Amino acid sequence: MVSTVRHKMRDLFAGLLVTGCLITPPVAWSSEPDTACGLEVVENALLDTAGLVIGEIILDRQPIFDTSNPEENKRLHRLANRYHVSTRPSTIRSQLLFEPGDAYSRQLIEESERILRRRAYIFEPSIHPVRHADGVVDVCVTIHEVWTLLPGFSLERSGGENEFSIDLEDRNIGGTGAALELRYESDVERDSYRISFGDPQIGRSRVALSTFYENNSDGGSSFLAIERPFFALDTRWSGGVRVFDDDRVRPLYDLGNSVVEFRQEQRYLQVSGGWSRGLRDGWVRRWTTGAVFDEDKFAQPADSLLTGPVPADRKFVYPFLGFELLQNRFVETQNQDQIGRTEDLYLGTRLTASLGWSATGLGASREALLFNTAWRNAVGLPESTLWLFDAGLSGRRERGKARNTVLRTRARFYRRQSEKRSFYVALAVDAGERLDLDNPLRLGGNSGLRGYPLAYQNGEHRALFTIEQRYFTDWYPLRLFRVGGAIFADVGRTWGRSPVGSGSLGWLKDVGFGLRLGPTRSSASRVLHVDIAFPLDGEDSIDDVQLLIEGRRSF
């Protein structure tokens, strides 16, 4: 029987919901009509000379559907174009790294494209030089609009319990690029009401705002971040503040079931600033410093029947220093981790590290050295064979011993067999040392091993091996979704100390197949996974077939 069902209707039917959302009249925020470039693109090789400056910047805003194409000239497509709220020209122009009169730079053109591609409210942006005369280069910025007002719901059933949520989200309020979401969720742990808001560029500045408030049946949560990030490779400074407050009952799992509950109250504050000399000889070096207040309090819930061990309280107060080394090496590809979308694949070397010292003299409950490092590199090219490597070490050192320390390693292998087929292999191994009780390494469900329930196994060490044969088709239903598929197998295990439960069951395996849907005309940019998995091991209580339907960031 089926034991797990995840149904992300927002990702699956985002385009079809257009017809149910025709409640907003058309709005044109620009006083200027859209201008199709209609000009021949100038080859960059002709512009690689000194002294050229940027002249006119032409904005070409394309509708959601191209009604000159008979396949996109149905009633649904025309209604979507008519009632869509267009992105303001100022929203697009404020994200570009160049202005009229600036020196022409292919680097800034390509990086501006990457910035635009990260925005969920537009699709397939492109920037090209279109005119070149007398030392002046005109540039055309082309974007394709997407539907951004998305009602949706999800339904999950696991272990005889139901989870349900309904939400309404607009990822491009008034064409400004700001996002607002209202959400209700009910599951076996809690009922939750959530409102969130985010703006990547407040008032067209480079300052980003992100905030949410959550009212739960077992507590509440709130978050606020106001930051000016390193938004480009040549950005010279950053700064910001983050505040997080959370109070809820948290479970510990064994074999997919909650077996222990404890209340956790968390307060977190971070103030930081950074500086850099910018992009030099293909590399970026950045320094960050700041201060952190991080407090966790734990207690046994008054009305819980799942009693057990409770983590010890923690409070860390510390200054920190961070460093980042980043190589400027990006390539464009398609059908790597998305379907039919241009992907910006990072193939350079990246190293990050931060170090902080928590002292009782600053108000901390214990003295500790806190550290976090990460490294990434790549070998090969996406059109043939590609290896991606990641590693990281995070944790703290107290009284000469490692605490809550995890060494994470991951290797991914891609073999492009043809334009429509790709072979994928991934290996992840994580090793923990004296992990906090509330931070076990988990395996099962969305944490790996698709044929097993969520958090089916827990421990201080974890290994997961995945192999997939991926298929990318030309099927484009209603011009709304790109379609792909996969055949897969997972092998994994946990071992070492588990905070609760029956201990390790050894190596667990599953096989399965799945459908992939990649939306192209809505801001629901996640790939929808519809997987059927068959567990090959485990104890007798799990079902023979697992069905999972959920949205993920990649194929």
C-alpha positions in Angstrom: 0.0 0.0 0.0 1.0 3.7 -0.3 2.3 5.1 2.9 3.5 8.6 1.9 1.7 11.1 -0.4 2.9 14.6 -1.0 0.8 16.6 -3.4 2.2 20.1 -4.3 -0.7 21.4 -6.4 0.8 24.8 -6.7 3.8 23.5 -8.6 1.7 21.1 -10.7 -1.2 23.4 -11.7 0.3 26.9 -11.4 -0.4 27.6 -15.0 -3.8 26.1 -15.1 -4.8 28.2 -12.0 -4.6 31.3 -14.2 -8.2 30.9 -15.2 -9.2 30.8 -11.6 -7.3 34.0 -10.6 -8.8 36.5 -13.0 -9.6 39.0 -10.2 -7.0 41.6 -10.9 -7.4 44.1 -13.7 -4.5 44.6 -16.1 -2.0 47.2 -14.9 0.7 48.9 -16.9 3.3 50.5 -14.6 5.5 51.9 -17.4 4.4 55.0 -19.1 6.5 53.9 -22.1 5.3 51.1 -24.4 7.3 47.9 -24.5 9.9 48.1 -27.3 10.9 44.9 -29.1 14.6 45.2 -29.9 14.2 44.0 -33.5 17.9 44.6 -34.0 20.8 42.4 -35.0 22.9 41.2 -32.1 26.5 42.4 -32.3 29.1 39.7 -31.7 31.0 40.3 -28.4 34.3 39.6 -30.3 33.8 42.9 -32.1 33.5 44.8 -28.8 36.5 43.5 -27.0 38.4 46.8 -27.4 39.0 49.5 -24.9 37.2 52.8 -24.9 33.6 51.7 -25.7 30.8 53.1 -23.6 27.1 52.0 -23.2 24.6 54.1 -24.9 20.9 53.3 -24.9 19.5 50.5 -22.7 16.5 49.1 -24.5 14.0 47.0 -22.4 12.1 44.4 -24.3 9.3 42.9 -22.1 7.7 39.8 -23.7 4.3 38.6 -22.5 3.8 35.2 -20.8 2.7 33.6 -24.0 3.7 34.4 -27.6 0.3 34.6 -29.3 1.9 34.7 -32.7 2.6 31.0 -32.1 -0.6 29.0 -32.8 0.3 26.7 -29.9 0.2 29.7 -27.5 -2.8 31.4 -28.9 -5.5 29.6 -27.0 -8.1 31.3 -24.7 -6.1 30.3 -21.6 -2.9 31.9 -23.0 -4.7 35.1 -24.1 -6.4 35.5 -20.7 -3.1 35.1 -18.9 -1.4 37.8 -21.0 -4.3 40.1 -20.6 -4.7 39.9 -16.8 -1.0 39.5 -15.8 0.6 42.4 -13.9 3.7 43.3 -15.8 7.0 43.9 -14.2 7.9 47.6 -13.9 10.8 48.7 -16.1 12.4 50.3 -13.0 12.4 46.9 -11.3 14.4 45.4 -14.1 16.8 48.3 -14.7 17.6 48.6 -11.0 19.1 45.1 -11.0 21.5 45.7 -13.9 25.2 46.3 -13.1 25.6 48.9 -15.7 24.0 52.3 -16.8 24.2 54.5 -19.9 27.6 56.1 -20.0 29.4 53.3 -18.2 32.3 51.5 -19.9 31.1 48.5 -21.8 32.0 45.2 -20.1 31.1 41.7 -21.2 31.6 40.6 -17.6 28.9 42.9 -16.3 26.5 41.9 -19.1 26.8 38.2 -18.2 26.6 38.8 -14.5 23.5 41.0 -14.9 21.9 38.1 -16.8 22.7 35.7 -13.9 21.1 38.1 -11.4 17.9 38.4 -13.5 17.7 34.6 -13.9 17.6 34.2 -10.1 14.3 36.2 -10.0 11.3 33.9 -9.9 9.0 36.5 -11.5 10.7 36.5 -15.0 11.7 33.7 -17.4 14.8 33.3 -19.6 16.2 36.9 -19.5 18.9 37.8 -22.0 21.1 40.8 -22.5 22.8 41.5 -25.9 24.6 44.4 -27.5 22.6 45.4 -30.6 24.2 48.5 -32.0 27.8 49.7 -32.2 28.9 53.0 -33.7 31.4 55.7 -32.8 32.5 54.0 -29.7 29.0 53.7 -28.3 27.2 50.3 -27.7 23.4 50.0 -27.3 22.2 47.1 -25.2 18.9 45.2 -25.3 17.5 43.6 -22.2 14.8 41.0 -23.0 12.6 39.3 -20.4 9.6 37.0 -20.5 6.9 37.6 -18.0 5.5 34.7 -15.9 2.3 34.3 -13.9 3.1 35.2 -10.3 -0.3 35.1 -8.4 -0.4 31.5 -7.2 -3.1 29.9 -5.0 -2.2 26.4 -4.0 -2.7 23.5 -1.5 -0.8 20.4 -0.5 -1.9 17.1 1.0 0.3 14.5 2.7 -0.6 11.3 4.3 2.0 9.4 6.3 1.7 6.7 8.9 -2.1 7.1 9.1 -1.8 10.8 9.7 -2.8 13.7 7.4 -1.1 16.9 6.7 -2.8 19.7 4.8 -1.9 23.3 3.8 -3.4 26.0 1.7 -1.7 29.2 0.6 -1.9 32.3 -1.6 1.3 33.9 -2.9 2.2 36.7 -5.2 5.9 36.8 -6.1 5.7 40.1 -8.0 3.5 42.5 -6.1 2.5 45.4 -8.4 5.4 44.5 -10.7 7.9 45.5 -8.0 9.6 42.1 -7.5 8.4 41.9 -3.9 6.7 38.7 -2.7 3.9 38.2 -0.2 2.6 34.8 1.0 -0.4 33.8 3.3 -0.4 30.2 4.4 -2.3 27.8 6.7 -0.9 24.4 7.5 -2.2 21.6 9.7 -0.3 18.4 10.5 0.2 15.8 13.2 2.6 18.2 15.1 0.8 21.6 14.9 -1.6 24.0 13.2 0.2 27.0 11.7 -0.8 30.4 10.3 2.0 32.2 8.4 2.5 35.5 6.7 5.8 36.3 4.9 7.1 39.2 2.9 10.3 39.7 0.9 11.8 42.4 -1.3 15.2 41.8 -2.9 15.7 45.5 -3.5 13.9 47.9 -1.2 12.9 51.0 -3.1 15.2 49.9 -6.0 18.2 50.0 -3.7 20.6 47.1 -3.1 19.1 46.5 0.4 17.0 43.3 0.7 14.2 42.7 3.2 12.9 39.3 4.3 10.4 38.7 7.1 7.8 36.3 8.3 5.5 35.7 11.3 4.1 32.3 12.2 1.3 31.6 14.8 1.4 28.0 15.8 -0.8 25.9 18.0 2.3 25.0 20.1 4.0 28.4 20.0 5.1 30.9 17.4 8.0 32.1 15.2 9.2 35.3 13.7 12.1 36.4 11.5 13.5 39.6 10.1 16.5 40.3 8.0 17.6 43.6 6.5 20.8 43.2 4.5 22.9 44.7 1.8 24.6 41.6 0.4 27.6 41.1 -1.9 25.2 41.3 -4.8 27.9 41.2 -7.5 31.4 39.9 -7.9 32.8 43.4 -7.8 30.7 44.6 -4.8 33.0 46.3 -2.2 31.0 46.1 1.0 28.0 44.4 2.7 26.1 44.7 5.9 23.0 43.7 7.7 21.1 42.4 10.7 19.1 39.2 11.3 16.7 38.5 14.1 15.0 35.1 14.7 12.6 34.1 17.5 11.0 30.6 17.7 9.0 28.7 20.3 7.6 25.2 19.4 7.5 21.5 20.4 10.0 19.5 18.4 10.0 15.7 18.0 12.7 13.1 17.7 11.9 10.2 15.3 12.6 6.5 15.1 11.5 4.4 12.1 9.5 7.3 10.8 7.5 7.8 14.0 7.8 10.6 16.6 8.9 8.9 19.9 10.1 11.9 22.0 9.0 15.5 22.2 10.6 18.6 23.9 9.9 22.3 23.8 12.6 24.5 22.3 12.8 28.3 22.6 15.3 29.9 20.3 16.5 33.5 20.1 19.1 34.5 17.6 20.6 37.9 16.6 23.4 38.6 14.1 24.9 41.9 13.1 27.5 41.8 10.4 29.5 43.8 7.9 31.8 42.9 5.1 34.4 44.4 2.7 36.2 43.3 -0.4 38.6 44.7 -3.1 36.2 43.3 -5.7 37.0 41.1 -8.7 40.8 40.9 -9.3 42.4 38.7 -11.9 39.4 36.4 -12.0 39.1 36.0 -8.2 37.1 37.6 -5.4 38.2 37.8 -1.7 35.8 38.9 0.9 36.1 39.5 4.6 33.1 39.6 7.0 32.9 40.4 10.7 30.2 40.8 13.2 28.6 39.5 16.5 26.1 36.8 17.3 23.7 36.1 20.2 22.4 32.5 20.0 20.3 31.0 22.8 18.4 27.8 23.0 16.2 26.7 26.0 14.7 23.3 26.3 11.9 21.8 28.5 9.6 18.9 28.7 6.1 19.9 27.2 3.5 20.0 29.9 0.9 18.0 28.0 3.0 15.6 26.0 2.9 11.8 26.5 6.1 11.3 24.5 8.5 12.0 27.3 12.2 11.3 27.1 15.7 13.0 27.1 15.7 16.8 26.8 18.7 18.7 25.4 20.8 20.9 27.7 20.3 24.7 27.4 22.8 26.6 25.3 23.7 30.2 25.0 26.5 31.5 22.8 27.6 35.1 22.6 30.5 35.8 20.3 32.2 38.0 17.7 33.2 36.3 14.5 35.5 36.7 11.5 34.7 35.2 8.1 36.5 34.9 4.8 35.4 33.9 1.3 37.5 33.1 -1.8 35.5 32.9 -5.0 36.6 32.2 -8.6 34.8 33.8 -11.4 33.9 30.8 -13.5 30.4 30.2 -14.7 29.0 28.4 -17.7 25.4 28.3 -19.2 23.8 24.9 -19.8 20.4 23.3 -20.0 18.9 20.0 -18.9 21.4 19.6 -16.0 19.3 20.1 -12.9 16.3 21.8 -14.5 14.2 21.0 -17.6 14.3 23.4 -20.6 15.7 26.3 -18.6 19.0 28.1 -18.9 21.1 27.2 -15.9 24.0 29.1 -14.5 26.4 26.4 -13.5 29.3 27.4 -11.2 32.5 25.5 -12.1 35.0 27.5 -10.1 36.7 27.0 -6.7 34.9 28.4 -3.7 36.2 28.5 -0.1 34.4 30.0 2.9 35.4 30.0 6.5 34.3 31.7 9.8 35.6 31.5 13.3 34.0 32.9 16.5 34.8 32.8 20.2 32.0 32.5 22.8 33.0 33.7 26.2 31.2 33.8 29.6 32.4 37.3 30.1 30.1 38.3 27.2 27.1 36.6 28.7 27.4 33.2 27.2 26.6 30.0 29.3 29.8 28.3 28.2 33.1 29.1 26.4 33.5 27.6 23.0 35.3 28.1 19.7 32.7 28.0 16.9 33.7 27.3 13.3 32.2 26.7 9.9 34.1 26.0 6.7 33.0 24.9 3.2 34.8 24.1 -0.1 33.5 23.5 -3.6 35.2 22.6 -6.9 34.4 21.1 -10.3 36.2 19.0 -12.9 34.9 18.7 -16.5 32.2 20.3 -18.5 28.4 19.9 -18.5 28.2 18.9 -22.2 30.3 15.8 -21.6 31.4 14.6 -18.2 31.2 16.7 -15.0 32.3 16.1 -11.4 31.1 18.4 -8.6 32.8 18.2 -5.2 31.6 19.7 -1.9 33.0 19.4 1.6 32.5 21.2 4.9 33.3 21.2 8.5 31.1 22.9 11.2 30.7 22.7 14.9 32.4 23.9 18.1 35.2 23.1 20.5 34.5 23.1 24.3 37.0 22.2 27.0 39.4 20.8 24.4 36.8 18.5 22.8 34.7 18.7 19.6 31.0 19.2 20.2 28.2 19.1 17.6 30.8 18.8 14.9 29.9 17.4 11.4 32.3 16.7 8.5 30.2 16.7 5.3 31.5 15.4 1.9 29.6 15.1 -1.3 30.5 14.1 -4.9 28.2 14.3 -7.9 28.8 12.9 -11.3 27.0 13.8 -14.5 27.5 12.0 -17.8 25.7 13.7 -20.8 24.7 10.8 -23.0 22.7 12.9 -25.5 20.6 16.1 -25.6 17.8 14.2 -24.0 19.5 11.7 -21.7 21.8 12.1 -18.7 23.4 9.6 -16.2 23.7 10.9 -12.6 25.5 9.5 -9.6 25.8 11.1 -6.1 27.7 10.0 -3.0 27.3 11.8 0.3 29.1 10.9 3.6 28.7 12.8 6.8 30.5 12.1 10.0 29.4 13.6 13.3 31.1 14.0 16.7 29.2 14.4 20.0 26.1 15.8 18.3 23.6 17.8 20.3 20.6 15.8 21.1 18.4 18.0 18.9 20.7 17.6 15.9 20.9 14.0 14.8 21.8 13.0 11.2 18.7 11.7 9.5 18.0 9.4 6.6 14.7 8.6 4.9 12.0 10.5 2.9 13.1 13.9 1.8 16.5 13.5 3.5 17.4 10.6 1.2 16.2 7.0 0.7 13.0 7.7 -1.1 11.5 4.3 -0.4 11.4 4.9 3.4 9.5 7.2 5.7 10.8 10.5 6.9 13.6 10.3 9.4 13.5 6.5 9.3 17.0 6.2 10.6 19.1 8.5 12.9 22.6 8.5 14.1 26.0 10.4 14.3 27.2 9.2 10.9 25.4 8.9 7.6 26.1 7.7 4.0 23.9 7.9 0.9 24.5 6.7 -2.6 22.1 7.6 -5.4 22.1 6.6 -9.1 19.7 7.9 -11.7 19.1 7.6 -15.4 17.5 10.9 -16.4 15.3 11.6 -19.5 14.4 15.0 -20.9 11.5 15.0 -23.4 10.2 17.5 -25.9 6.6 17.2 -24.5 5.4 20.6 -23.5 1.7 20.3 -22.4 -0.3 23.5 -23.0 3.1 25.2 -23.2 3.1 25.2 -19.4 5.4 22.5 -18.3 8.5 20.7 -19.6 8.4 17.0 -18.9 11.1 14.6 -17.9 11.5 11.3 -16.1 14.0 9.2 -14.1 14.8 5.6 -13.0 16.7 5.6 -9.7 18.2 3.5 -6.9 19.2 4.7 -3.4 21.5 2.9 -0.9 22.2 4.4 2.5 22.6 3.9 6.2 23.2 5.7 9.5 25.4 4.5 12.4 26.8 5.7 15.7 25.0 7.0 18.7 21.3 7.7 18.2 19.5 10.0 20.7 16.5 7.6 20.8 15.2 4.5 19.0 16.3 1.1 17.9 19.7 1.9 16.4 21.0 1.3 13.0 19.4 -1.3 10.6 22.5 -1.4 8.4 22.4 -0.7 4.7 19.0 0.1 3.3 18.1 0.1 -0.4 15.3 1.2 -2.7 14.6 1.4 -6.4 12.0 3.3 -8.3 10.9 5.6 -11.1 9.4 9.0 -11.4 8.0 11.8 -13.5 9.5 15.4 -13.5 7.5 18.5 -14.4 9.3 21.8 -14.8 6.9 24.9 -14.9 8.0 27.6 -17.4 5.2 30.1 -17.3 4.7 30.7 -13.6 6.9 31.8 -10.7 6.6 28.3 -9.2 10.2 27.5 -10.3 10.6 24.2 -8.5 10.7 20.9 -10.4 7.7 18.7 -9.4 8.7 15.2 -8.5 6.2 12.3 -8.8 8.1 9.3 -7.5 7.1 5.7 -6.9 9.7 3.9 -4.8 10.1 0.3 -3.6 12.0 -0.3 -0.3 14.1 -3.5 -0.5 15.0 -3.7 3.3 13.7 -2.3 6.6 11.4 -3.7 9.2 7.9 -5.2 8.4 5.8 -2.2 9.3 6.7 -0.1 6.2 4.7 -0.6 3.1 5.9 -2.2 -0.1 5.3 0.9 -2.2 6.0 4.6 -1.4 4.4 7.4 -3.5 5.9 10.9 -3.1 4.7 14.0 -4.9 6.7 17.1 -4.0 8.4 20.2 -5.4 12.2 20.3 -5.3 14.8 22.7 -6.5 16.4 20.4 -9.0 15.7 17.3 -11.2 
